Amino acid sequence: MQIITLIDPLTWIHEAIRALMTPQTLSLPLFFTLTGIIVWIIGMGIIAMKRFDHMVYDH
């Protein structure tokens, strides 16, 4: 289940907020959470551009 939750982008956002708001609690390092958020943004952007390109130009 822990591996499956890493697929959810809200997990990365939640961990980043936790690291900033409560630094005394154990959470993922901020560097990893920001990297995860950036990877999700880039990945979903690429998928969205490909789908848009397919929808517009393949008709």
MARGU-538444 format. One record per atom (N, C-alpha, C): residue number from 1; residue in three letters; atom name; x, y, z. Coordinates in nm, 3 decimals. Each point is the difference from the previous one (the first is absolute). Layout:
REM MARGU-538444
NUM,ALA,CA,X,Y,Z
...
END
This chain:
REM MARGU-538444
1,MET,N,0.082,-0.119,0.000
1,MET,CA,-0.082,0.119,0.000
1,MET,C,0.086,0.126,0.000
2,GLN,N,0.116,-0.004,0.063
2,GLN,CA,0.087,0.118,0.004
2,GLN,C,0.049,0.038,-0.139
3,ILE,N,0.028,-0.099,-0.082
3,ILE,CA,0.047,0.029,-0.136
3,ILE,C,-0.113,0.058,-0.083
4,ILE,N,-0.121,-0.051,0.020
4,ILE,CA,-0.115,0.051,-0.076
4,ILE,C,-0.028,0.146,0.035
5,THR,N,0.017,0.037,0.125
5,THR,CA,-0.027,0.139,0.037
5,THR,C,0.103,0.097,-0.060
6,LEU,N,0.117,-0.050,-0.038
6,LEU,CA,0.099,0.088,-0.063
6,LEU,C,-0.043,0.041,-0.141
7,ILE,N,-0.096,-0.069,-0.058
7,ILE,CA,-0.052,0.036,-0.132
7,ILE,C,-0.091,0.122,0.011
8,ASP,N,-0.062,0.018,0.113
8,ASP,CA,-0.094,0.110,0.020
8,ASP,C,0.076,0.132,0.017
9,PRO,N,-0.026,0.100,-0.086
9,PRO,CA,0.073,0.126,0.013
9,PRO,C,-0.034,0.077,0.127
10,LEU,N,-0.117,-0.024,0.056
10,LEU,CA,-0.036,0.069,0.125
10,LEU,C,0.089,-0.045,0.116
11,THR,N,0.054,-0.119,-0.009
11,THR,CA,0.093,-0.047,0.103
11,THR,C,0.122,0.091,0.005
12,TRP,N,0.052,0.035,-0.116
12,TRP,CA,0.119,0.085,-0.006
12,TRP,C,-0.031,0.140,0.053
13,ILE,N,-0.115,0.053,-0.036
13,ILE,CA,-0.038,0.133,0.048
13,ILE,C,-0.021,-0.003,0.151
14,HIS,N,-0.065,-0.104,0.049
14,HIS,CA,-0.025,-0.014,0.143
14,HIS,C,0.130,-0.009,0.078
15,GLU,N,0.095,-0.077,-0.051
15,GLU,CA,0.128,-0.015,0.069
15,GLU,C,0.080,0.131,-0.001
16,ALA,N,-0.010,0.076,-0.109
16,ALA,CA,0.070,0.129,-0.005
16,ALA,C,-0.059,0.096,0.103
17,ILE,N,-0.132,0.003,0.009
17,ILE,CA,-0.065,0.088,0.098
17,ILE,C,0.036,-0.044,0.142
18,ARG,N,0.002,-0.130,0.023
18,ARG,CA,0.036,-0.051,0.133
18,ARG,C,0.143,0.037,0.036
19,ALA,N,0.091,-0.011,-0.097
19,ALA,CA,0.140,0.034,0.027
19,ALA,C,0.017,0.148,0.032
20,LEU,N,-0.080,0.085,-0.065
20,LEU,CA,0.011,0.144,0.025
20,LEU,C,-0.070,0.044,0.129
21,MET,N,-0.116,-0.058,0.027
21,MET,CA,-0.081,0.044,0.114
21,MET,C,0.047,-0.060,0.133
22,THR,N,0.042,-0.125,-0.003
22,THR,CA,0.042,-0.066,0.123
22,THR,C,0.135,-0.067,-0.021
23,PRO,N,0.108,0.077,0.004
23,PRO,CA,0.132,-0.059,-0.026
23,PRO,C,0.046,-0.099,0.108
24,GLN,N,-0.064,0.001,0.116
24,GLN,CA,0.041,-0.091,0.107
24,GLN,C,-0.051,-0.142,-0.021
25,THR,N,-0.101,-0.019,-0.087
25,THR,CA,-0.052,-0.134,-0.026
25,THR,C,0.077,-0.063,-0.116
26,LEU,N,-0.001,-0.133,-0.001
26,LEU,CA,0.072,-0.074,-0.103
26,LEU,C,-0.081,-0.001,-0.128
27,SER,N,0.059,0.047,-0.109
27,SER,CA,-0.065,-0.002,-0.130
27,SER,C,0.108,-0.011,-0.107
28,LEU,N,-0.044,-0.009,-0.124
28,LEU,CA,0.097,-0.005,-0.110
28,LEU,C,0.075,0.133,-0.006
29,PRO,N,0.127,-0.006,-0.038
29,PRO,CA,0.073,0.127,-0.015
29,PRO,C,-0.064,0.089,-0.107
30,LEU,N,0.008,0.129,0.021
30,LEU,CA,-0.064,0.096,-0.088
30,LEU,C,0.053,-0.012,-0.144
31,PHE,N,0.127,-0.030,-0.015
31,PHE,CA,0.057,-0.016,-0.134
31,PHE,C,-0.072,-0.110,-0.078
32,PHE,N,-0.028,-0.113,0.064
32,PHE,CA,-0.067,-0.111,-0.068
32,PHE,C,-0.144,0.033,-0.033
33,THR,N,-0.067,0.071,0.090
33,THR,CA,-0.140,0.034,-0.027
33,THR,C,-0.010,0.100,-0.114
34,LEU,N,0.088,0.098,-0.003
34,LEU,CA,-0.002,0.096,-0.110
34,LEU,C,0.036,-0.067,-0.132
35,THR,N,0.094,-0.094,0.004
35,THR,CA,0.034,-0.075,-0.120
35,THR,C,-0.120,-0.081,-0.049
36,GLY,N,-0.072,-0.063,0.091
36,GLY,CA,-0.118,-0.076,-0.037
36,GLY,C,-0.108,0.087,-0.061
37,ILE,N,-0.021,0.118,0.056
37,ILE,CA,-0.099,0.093,-0.054
37,ILE,C,0.040,0.046,-0.139
38,ILE,N,0.126,0.033,-0.020
38,ILE,CA,0.047,0.045,-0.131
38,ILE,C,-0.011,-0.111,-0.104
39,VAL,N,0.034,-0.122,0.039
39,VAL,CA,-0.012,-0.114,-0.092
39,VAL,C,-0.146,-0.019,-0.042
40,TRP,N,-0.093,0.010,0.095
40,TRP,CA,-0.141,-0.012,-0.033
40,TRP,C,-0.046,0.110,-0.094
41,ILE,N,0.040,0.123,0.024
41,ILE,CA,-0.040,0.111,-0.087
41,ILE,C,0.052,-0.020,-0.141
42,ILE,N,0.127,-0.036,-0.013
42,ILE,CA,0.058,-0.021,-0.132
42,ILE,C,-0.064,-0.120,-0.069
43,GLY,N,-0.017,-0.109,0.073
43,GLY,CA,-0.061,-0.120,-0.058
43,GLY,C,-0.141,0.023,-0.048
44,MET,N,-0.082,0.062,0.082
44,MET,CA,-0.138,0.027,-0.041
44,MET,C,-0.007,0.104,-0.110
45,GLY,N,0.093,0.094,-0.003
45,GLY,CA,0.005,0.098,-0.108
45,GLY,C,0.032,-0.065,-0.133
46,ILE,N,0.092,-0.093,0.000
46,ILE,CA,0.035,-0.073,-0.123
46,ILE,C,-0.120,-0.081,-0.048
47,ILE,N,-0.065,-0.070,0.090
47,ILE,CA,-0.117,-0.079,-0.038
47,ILE,C,-0.111,0.091,-0.053
48,ALA,N,-0.022,0.113,0.065
48,ALA,CA,-0.105,0.093,-0.044
48,ALA,C,0.032,0.057,-0.137
49,MET,N,0.126,0.035,-0.025
49,MET,CA,0.037,0.054,-0.131
49,MET,C,-0.019,-0.104,-0.110
50,LYS,N,0.036,-0.124,0.027
50,LYS,CA,-0.017,-0.106,-0.099
50,LYS,C,-0.148,-0.024,-0.029
51,ARG,N,-0.083,-0.003,0.103
51,ARG,CA,-0.144,-0.020,-0.021
51,ARG,C,-0.061,0.117,-0.075
52,PHE,N,0.039,0.122,0.036
52,PHE,CA,-0.053,0.117,-0.069
52,PHE,C,0.041,-0.002,-0.146
53,ASP,N,0.127,-0.030,-0.026
53,ASP,CA,0.050,-0.006,-0.136
53,ASP,C,-0.077,-0.106,-0.080
54,HIS,N,-0.024,-0.113,0.062
54,HIS,CA,-0.075,-0.107,-0.066
54,HIS,C,-0.144,0.042,-0.028
55,MET,N,-0.064,0.065,0.094
55,MET,CA,-0.139,0.042,-0.017
55,MET,C,-0.014,0.109,-0.106
56,VAL,N,0.096,0.090,-0.010
56,VAL,CA,-0.012,0.113,-0.092
56,VAL,C,0.042,-0.038,-0.142
57,TYR,N,0.112,-0.068,-0.014
57,TYR,CA,0.059,-0.019,-0.132
57,TYR,C,-0.032,-0.133,-0.067
58,ASP,N,-0.060,-0.096,0.072
58,ASP,CA,-0.029,-0.129,-0.061
58,ASP,C,-0.144,-0.011,-0.051
59,HIS,N,-0.071,0.110,-0.008
59,HIS,CA,-0.139,-0.005,-0.051
59,HIS,C,-0.002,0.018,-0.147
END
